[in-house]
Amino acid sequence: MGLKPVGLVFLAVVAAGQSPPALPEGPGKELVEAVCTACHTLDRVVAKRATKAEWQDKVLEMLQEDPDITQQERAQIAVYLAKNFPPKAAIRRVSMKKAPAVRPLTRASY
């Protein structure tokens, strides 16, 4: 069996010697580094974007069977992730009411 494409990409990154991304400073950083990287790479952590409620759900899901992580620590992880990795901004749409007027084509215009 050969390597799957994802495995090849992982090996290429490791072979290139790229270091993991640095997390932003702030309360909860050390917890995220210690707790989340027990199962995930920091690349995976920083790639996800979510609201505070979504991060709370994800932290609960990931740590539901880990009695060593207190509720306060879980909350601190969720707050840190929500502050530093919020959802990507929605694409701004141009309102048709504010869009510039377009002159219809006539035979004389082309």
C-alpha positions in Angstrom: 0.0 0.0 0.0 1.2 3.5 -0.8 0.9 6.6 1.2 -2.3 8.6 0.9 -1.9 12.2 -0.4 -2.4 13.6 3.1 0.4 11.5 4.4 2.7 12.7 1.6 1.9 16.3 2.4 2.6 15.7 6.1 5.9 14.0 5.3 6.9 16.9 3.0 6.2 19.5 5.7 8.2 17.4 8.3 11.0 17.0 5.8 11.1 20.7 5.1 11.8 21.3 8.7 8.9 23.7 9.2 8.2 24.5 12.8 4.7 24.5 14.2 2.8 27.8 14.3 3.3 30.0 17.3 0.1 30.6 19.3 -0.7 34.2 20.2 0.2 35.2 23.8 -2.6 35.4 26.3 -4.4 33.6 29.1 -5.0 30.0 28.1 -2.1 29.7 25.6 -0.2 27.2 27.8 -3.3 25.1 28.3 -4.0 24.9 24.6 -0.3 23.9 23.9 -0.4 21.3 26.6 -3.9 19.9 26.3 -4.8 20.2 22.6 -1.4 19.0 21.3 -1.8 15.8 23.2 -3.9 14.7 20.3 -3.6 17.4 17.6 -0.8 19.4 15.9 -0.9 23.1 16.4 -1.5 23.4 12.6 -4.8 21.7 13.1 -5.8 23.9 16.1 -5.0 27.2 14.3 -6.7 26.2 11.1 -10.1 25.9 12.7 -12.2 29.0 13.1 -15.3 29.1 15.2 -17.5 31.2 17.5 -17.2 31.1 21.2 -20.2 28.7 21.4 -18.7 26.5 18.7 -15.3 26.4 20.5 -17.1 25.5 23.8 -18.9 22.6 22.1 -15.7 21.4 20.5 -13.7 21.6 23.7 -16.5 19.7 25.5 -16.5 17.1 22.8 -12.7 16.7 22.8 -12.3 16.6 26.5 -15.5 14.9 27.7 -13.6 11.8 28.8 -10.6 13.6 30.4 -11.3 14.0 34.1 -7.9 15.7 34.7 -9.0 18.9 32.9 -11.2 21.0 35.1 -14.3 22.9 34.0 -12.4 26.1 34.6 -9.5 25.0 32.4 -12.0 23.9 29.6 -13.6 27.3 29.8 -10.2 29.1 29.6 -9.3 27.0 26.6 -12.6 27.9 24.8 -12.2 31.6 25.6 -8.6 31.6 24.3 -9.5 29.8 21.1 -12.6 32.0 20.5 -10.6 35.2 21.0 -7.6 34.2 18.8 -9.3 32.0 16.2 -12.8 33.5 15.5 -14.8 32.7 12.4 -13.4 34.3 9.2 -15.1 37.5 8.3 -18.1 37.1 6.1 -17.7 38.2 2.5 -19.1 41.7 2.2 -21.8 41.8 -0.4 -22.6 44.9 -2.5 -26.2 46.0 -2.1 -27.9 46.4 -5.4 -29.4 49.6 -4.1 -25.8 51.0 -3.6 -24.4 49.5 -6.8 -23.4 51.9 -9.5 -25.9 52.4 -12.2 -25.2 50.5 -15.4 -26.3 51.9 -18.7 -28.1 49.3 -20.9 -26.4 48.3 -24.1 -27.8 49.7 -27.3 -26.8 48.9 -30.9 -25.0 52.2 -31.0 -22.9 51.3 -28.0 -21.1 48.3 -29.4 
